[in-house]
């Protein structure tokens, strides 16, 4: 059984509401979860999108960063594409992946909370809202999860409904289900 790669993410949050420093260089690769697009700004990886269609991934990138110049680049600096693929596929990969994270102040608080959910565990949207001290903002927490542009790196897949059922995921419910099952199996194997 493969174990999670030792690549790690370094979370660099921009000032809330500030724009990404372009251009955004991007590359598309293949993982066990389908295609992955990795976009890198001058400060770090600013986008990790999952999908089946390369053009749809490019379109998502353009929609998320409409003011940025986009440049296809199959050799992303620091091999971020191969590091992200290694992390997803659990292949040996070393190094730190610098992330460039935007969003509103509230989204950033939610995303920081999500990063505290251990692999193999889940929390409900309500749990996250309560942990942030805003129990009435469950829908806003769900909105922040939907606004996440860094699949896997910010683990919004670990947030489920209050009854434990799997709800929406920007990159598909089946991917979310697969990620959760894989993380649970890995956590159980490590505990054994």
N, C-alpha and C positions, 0 to 999 in steps of 0.2 A: 504494500500500500504506500502510495506517495504521501509525503507530508507537505504541509504548506511551505512554500519557498521562504527564504529568509530575507527577501526584499521587504523593506519597510517603507512606510509613507511618512513624510515630514509635512505636517499640516501648517501651511502658511496662509493665514487669512488676510485678505485685503481689507482696507477700510470699507465698512458697509456702503454699498451703492457705488463704489468706485469701479471703473471700467478696467478690463483686462488690457495689459500692455502688449500690443501686437507687434509684428504679425503673429498669427497662430499657425504654426507648422503642424501638420498632421500626417498620420500614416494609419493604414488599416491592415489588420492581421487576422488570423484565424485562431480561435480558442475552442475548447470543448463546449463552450456555451454559444458558439456561433462566431460571427465576425465581431471585431472590436476596433473602434476608432480611438486613437489616443491623440489629443491635441495639446500642444505645448506653446505657452506664451513665453515672453522673455523671463518670467519669474519661475516657471515650472509647469507641470502638467495641469491644464485647466479644464480638460474634458476627457472623460472615458465613457464612451457610448457602446452599448451592446445591441446587436441586431442581426438580421440575415442578409440585408442588401447594402452594398457599399454606397450606392448613390443615396439611399435613404439616410445613412449615417452622415454623409456629407451635408445633406439637406438639414439634418438636425443641428449640426455644428453651425451652419450658416444662420439658422433661425435663432440659436442661442446667443450668438455673437455677431449681430448684424452690422456693427460698426467696424469690426476687425477685418483686416486683410487675411485671407486664408491661403496657405501655401501647402500643396501636397509635398511631402518629404518622406521618402521611404527609409531614410537613415536619420531618424530623430536623434538629437544630441543625447549622449549618455545612454543610448539604447533603451529609452523609456518604453518603447513599444514591446521589445522582447522582455523587459522586466515585468510589465503588466501582464503579458501573455503567460510568463512563467508563474506569476502570482496566481492567476486564475486557474491555470492548468496544473498547478502544484509541481512544476518542474523546478529543478535547482536553478536559482537565480539569486544573485547577490546585489546588494547596494540599496541605497536610499533613493526613493522617488520623491522629489520635491513637488508638492502640490501648490497650485495657485488658486485659492478659493475665494470667490466673490460672494454675492448674495446680500440680503438685508441683515440687519443686526439680529432679528429674530431667527431667520433661517440659519445663520451661523451658530446661534445658541443651540438650536435643534440638532444641527449636524455634529456639533461637539458632543452633545449628549449621546447621539447614535454611536459615535466612535468609542464610547464607554461600554457598549453592550458587547460582552464577550462572544466570540465565535461559538456556535452551538446553542446559544441562548436567544430568546426573543423577548420583546416588550410590546405592550399595546400602545397605540397612539395616546390613549388616556394616561398610561403610566408615564410616558415621556412628558406629557403636558403637566402632570402632577409633579414630577421631578424638577421641572423648570419653574414650579411655583405658579403656574397659570392653568389650573385644571379645567377652566372653561374654554380653553383654546385648542381643543382636540382637533377641530377641522383645520386650524392654522398649522398644527404639527403635521397633519396629513399633506397639506399644501407644501410645506417645506420639504417633505420627503419627495413629493412629485417634482419639485424644482431642482433637486440634486442633479448635477451634471457629471458627477464623478462616481460612476457605478463601481461597486466593490470597495473602492477606497473609502467612501463614506457609506457605511453599511445600512442603507435604508431598507434593504431586504430583510433585516432583522426586526422590523416593526410589523405587527400583525393586528388584527381586530381584537377587541376585548375578550371575545370568546375563543381566541386562539386560531381562528380561521385565517387563511391567507386572502388578503385583499389585493387591490391594484398594485402594480409595479411598473414603472416607466418602461422597463425593458421586457415586459411580459411575465404573466403569472407563472408560467411553466419554468422560466428561468429562476424566479424567486423560489419556487418550490424545490427546484434542483439544488440551488445554493443552500437553502436551509437543511435539506436532507443530507447533503454532503458535509456541512459543518457539524451537524448533530452526530453523524457517524464518526467523523474525525475526533470530536470531543469525547465520545464514548470509548473509542479505541485508545486515546491517550489516558483516560481514567482507568482503563482495565489493567 
